[in-house]
Amino acid sequence: MGIFDRMKKEIDARERQEGITLADLLDLSPPLRRLMNRITREGQLSVEGAAELLEETPANARQTLNAFVEKGYLEREQQEGEWVYRTRFARTRPRQIPAGIWTALGGRPGND
C-alpha cells in the first residue's frame, strides 16, 4: 500500500465535521499534517502546490484535497480558473460555568 492509499484510508476513516480543530490537526499523519499546516500558513493552496508538497500527481492531490472538503476540514473556491483550498476551522464552544461554582468556591469575589 502506497502513501497515497494510506492517506486516503486515513481521511475516509474520519467523521464529517464542521471544520477542523487543533486536536484534529495533531491527530493527522505527518504528510497530511504538513499539507494542512501549509494551507493554514499560506491562507490557501492550489492543487499544484499540494501535489508538489505531497510529492504526488495533481490528480491524487486533488482527490486528497476534495476528501478534506467532504470531511468539512477545507473549503474550495475557484479563482482565476483554478481551484484553491482554505482551512475551515471549527467554531469553539463557549465554556459554560457550572451553576453552583460560586457556592462551591464560597461566594463571588467582592461579595464579602
Secondary structure, DSSP 8 states (H G I E B T S, - for coil): --HHHHHHHHHHTS---SSB-HHHHHHS-HHHHHHHHHHHHHS-EEHHHHHHHHTS-HHHHHHHHHHHHHHTSEEEEEETTEEEEEE-B---------TTHHHHTTS-TT--
